């Protein structure tokens, strides 16, 4: 029975990992070999030619830097604002708290595409169209982190907070000295989730950016595909550049990731 | 005491303000604006002309809109149960004693880290009718080779398959977390009563997983309503609109045809569908809680 399970799990795992493996193999193979059907499950003639070709033809380094700058900004902005709001909704009493919370939570089910035309108008009106800010600010307006933070903070005992207050600490001090140091895994999860979704975001940056100097990696991928057509070896080389950093971070962070969902009370 | 409450409230507003500002400016304001734009005829430059319900009236007679709506519905109805069911199966598999369990879990959730565009391009690599891996694998087994790119239903199937590859890991992860939170005593006492594996699955495991299932149904349906990157890059909505969905149609109308009033109206349809579905789910779930 255990053997059967292990075999089943192995088959599932192989099927799921094969596309990623194949992306790597194709990225490292020559175009002629791919078209001639000479690329097998085990790569034969490995070449880094595709990477060279893509790097020479497109400003990949700039796009990479743009992606890093944009997604780090989004992650910092989202996490800081969400942690603050999550704390207030968990532990502070104020008028309008529950309607505000429900309203914020409601935005989670709102498809971005419903508002994309109006959002495009708004960033144009604010003279942000075609700048980093046009991507960063609207992408940072997310309530998911706030919800997860609130659930997590509810688990912090009130006595601990009251003790800090009795010692004369203001709300900000209590938050930064007592609450945050207890929430390191939460902060790590929120930061990574936000980084990942911003790094992979496509629909909105596609609308908000126009100069290819400011493109992020996913937009560049589409642009490159438009130029190269079905030149899969080059496209996969670039896709690998896009995907690899997050895959590595994901493997490192996934343990926290799982804990983050556990502590969010979805059980 | 009242003084203290006032200080606390003031601090609370300051803590909530940044999030409220971001959501207000970049979600609620555009949402209200979107409603207004949907009553206008506008290309996005200068003032639009007020045309009342004309955009909505036009939707009624637009066969491409109906096709996109139907595709969105079919996509949702196919993908939601499949990805939840497969997620549950994978979670049950990994919940049991298994060597190298963390490795399996990592592999299964790995696709979550891949961008939609990259996923779609890898999909193209697989489904390409001339050089695609999938057809060469099928051919080597002596099976017929579907026209993944030129035949509508097969193109639709390719979008579904790529979506499942991308989504199943997330569903599995949520179920796995929930399974680890269920009380092992329930299983033990059911086993003492002589319940078979299937009976325990039906009467113990699945009821215990209800909150997770509720969450996943909502998340998966909303995701399906909004599927964009995969369709846009993998098929572009083709061939002949056979994979076009509401969101790609709205994008095409708004940013390719620049008929932004009409695109906003398509967006409103999506909004109403989302709200109707979420409210319905909420009611159903609450109703069942009432019984229990």
Contacts between the chains, C-beta under 8 A, distances in Angstrom:
chain1	res1	chain2	res2	distance
A	2	B	96	7.8
A	2	B	97	6.4
A	2	B	98	7.4
A	5	B	93	6.2
A	5	B	96	5.7
A	5	B	98	5.9
A	6	B	98	6.0
A	6	B	99	6.3
A	8	B	93	6.0
A	9	B	93	5.3
A	9	B	94	6.7
A	9	B	98	6.0
A	9	B	104	5.1
A	12	B	90	6.3
A	12	B	93	7.1
A	12	B	104	8.0
A	12	B	108	7.1
A	13	B	103	7.9
A	13	B	104	5.5
A	13	B	107	4.3
A	13	B	108	6.6
A	16	B	107	6.0
A	16	B	108	6.0
A	16	B	110	7.1
A	16	B	111	6.6
A	16	B	165	6.7
A	16	B	168	7.7
A	16	B	169	7.4
A	17	B	107	5.2
A	17	B	110	6.7
A	19	B	111	7.9
A	19	B	122	5.0
A	19	B	123	8.0
A	19	B	126	6.7
A	19	B	165	6.5
A	20	B	110	6.7
A	20	B	111	7.7
A	20	B	114	7.3
A	20	B	122	7.6
A	22	B	122	7.3
A	22	B	125	7.0
A	22	B	126	7.5
A	22	B	133	6.2
A	23	B	118	7.9
A	23	B	122	5.2
A	23	B	125	7.2
A	26	B	125	6.4
A	34	B	131	6.4
A	35	B	131	6.2
A	37	B	131	7.5
A	37	B	136	6.9
A	77	B	22	7.9
A	80	B	18	7.5
A	81	B	18	4.0
A	81	B	19	4.6
A	81	B	22	6.3
A	82	B	19	6.2
A	84	B	15	4.3
A	84	B	16	7.4
A	84	B	18	6.4
A	84	B	19	7.1
A	85	B	15	6.2
A	85	B	16	4.9
A	85	B	18	7.3
A	85	B	19	3.9
A	85	B	20	7.5
A	87	B	15	6.1
A	88	B	11	7.7
A	88	B	12	4.4
A	88	B	15	3.8
A	88	B	16	4.9
A	89	B	16	7.4
A	92	B	8	5.5
A	92	B	9	7.5
A	92	B	11	6.3
A	92	B	12	3.8
A	92	B	15	6.9
A	93	B	5	6.9
A	93	B	8	6.0
A	93	B	9	6.9
A	93	B	12	7.3
A	94	B	8	7.0
A	94	B	9	4.0
A	94	B	12	3.8
A	94	B	13	6.3
A	94	B	16	7.9
A	95	B	9	6.5
A	97	B	12	7.3
A	100	B	16	6.7
A	100	B	20	7.1
A	104	B	19	6.8
A	104	B	20	7.5
A	104	B	23	5.9
A	107	B	23	5.8
A	107	B	27	5.0
A	107	B	28	7.9
A	109	B	218	7.4
A	109	B	222	5.6
A	109	B	274	5.7
A	109	B	275	7.6
A	109	B	278	5.2
A	110	B	27	6.7
A	110	B	31	7.1
A	110	B	271	7.1
A	110	B	274	7.2
A	111	B	222	7.2
A	111	B	225	6.2
A	111	B	226	4.4
A	111	B	247	7.1
A	111	B	267	7.7
A	111	B	270	5.6
A	111	B	271	7.2
A	111	B	274	6.2
A	112	B	226	7.4
A	113	B	226	6.2
A	113	B	228	6.7
A	113	B	246	8.0
A	113	B	247	4.5
A	113	B	250	5.7
A	113	B	251	7.0
A	113	B	267	6.1
A	113	B	270	6.7
A	114	B	31	7.2
A	114	B	34	6.2
A	114	B	267	4.1
A	114	B	268	7.1
A	114	B	270	5.5
A	114	B	271	4.6
A	114	B	274	7.9
A	115	B	27	6.9
A	115	B	30	4.1
A	115	B	31	5.4
A	115	B	33	7.8
A	115	B	34	5.1
A	115	B	267	7.0
A	116	B	250	7.5
A	116	B	251	7.5
A	116	B	254	6.8
A	116	B	263	8.0
A	116	B	267	7.2
A	117	B	34	6.4
A	117	B	37	5.9
A	117	B	44	7.4
A	117	B	250	8.0
A	117	B	254	4.8
A	117	B	260	4.7
A	117	B	263	5.2
A	117	B	264	4.9
A	117	B	267	6.8
A	118	B	29	7.9
A	118	B	30	3.9
A	118	B	31	7.2
A	118	B	33	3.8
A	118	B	34	4.1
A	118	B	37	5.8
A	118	B	264	6.9
A	119	B	26	6.8
A	119	B	30	4.4
A	120	B	44	7.0
A	120	B	254	7.8
A	120	B	255	7.9
A	121	B	30	7.8
A	121	B	33	6.6
A	121	B	37	7.3
A	121	B	44	6.9
A	121	B	260	8.0
A	122	B	25	7.8
A	122	B	26	7.4
A	122	B	29	6.6
A	122	B	30	5.4
A	122	B	33	6.8
A	124	B	44	7.9
A	137	B	22	7.1
A	137	B	25	7.8
A	137	B	26	6.1
A	138	B	26	4.2
A	140	B	22	5.7
A	140	B	26	7.9
A	141	B	22	4.0
A	141	B	23	5.1
A	141	B	25	7.4
A	141	B	26	4.0
A	141	B	27	5.4
A	143	B	19	7.1
A	143	B	23	6.5
A	146	B	19	5.8
A	170	B	11	7.5
A	171	B	7	8.0
A	171	B	8	7.2
A	171	B	11	3.7
A	171	B	12	7.9
A	171	B	15	7.4
A	172	B	11	7.3
A	175	B	15	7.5
A	196	B	113	6.4
A	199	B	115	7.2
A	200	B	114	7.6
A	200	B	115	3.6
A	200	B	116	6.5
A	200	B	117	7.9
A	202	B	115	6.8
A	202	B	116	5.6
A	202	B	117	5.2
A	202	B	228	7.5
A	202	B	229	4.7
A	202	B	232	8.0
A	203	B	228	5.0
A	203	B	229	6.7
A	203	B	232	7.9
A	203	B	251	7.5
A	207	B	255	6.3
A	217	B	115	7.7
A	218	B	115	5.0
A	218	B	116	7.5
A	218	B	117	4.4
A	218	B	118	7.3
A	218	B	229	7.9
A	221	B	115	7.8
A	221	B	117	5.0
A	221	B	118	6.5
A	221	B	121	6.6
A	222	B	117	6.0
A	222	B	233	6.4
A	225	B	121	6.5
A	225	B	233	7.6
A	230	B	124	7.4
A	230	B	128	6.5
A	230	B	131	7.5
A	232	B	124	7.5
A	232	B	125	5.1
A	232	B	128	7.5
A	232	B	131	7.1
A	235	B	121	5.6
A	235	B	125	7.8
A	236	B	121	7.4
A	236	B	122	7.5
A	236	B	125	6.7
A	239	B	118	4.5
A	239	B	121	5.5
A	239	B	122	6.8
A	242	B	115	6.1
A	242	B	117	7.7
A	242	B	118	5.4
A	243	B	113	7.4
A	243	B	114	5.3
A	243	B	115	6.6
A	243	B	118	5.0
A	246	B	113	4.7
A	246	B	114	7.6
A	246	B	115	7.7
A	247	B	110	6.8
A	247	B	113	5.2
A	247	B	114	7.3
A	249	B	113	7.7
A	250	B	109	7.9
A	250	B	110	7.0
A	250	B	112	7.3
A	250	B	113	3.8
A	251	B	106	6.1
A	251	B	110	7.8
A	254	B	105	7.8
A	254	B	106	6.0
A	254	B	109	6.5
A	258	B	105	7.8
A	258	B	173	6.6
A	258	B	176	7.8
A	258	B	177	6.5
A	261	B	173	6.8
A	261	B	174	6.6
A	261	B	177	5.2
A	262	B	177	5.0
A	262	B	180	7.6
A	262	B	181	7.3
A	266	B	174	6.4
A	266	B	177	6.5
A	266	B	178	6.8
A	266	B	211	6.9
A	266	B	212	6.2
A	266	B	215	5.9
A	267	B	177	6.8
A	267	B	178	5.5
A	267	B	181	3.6
A	267	B	211	6.9
A	267	B	212	7.4
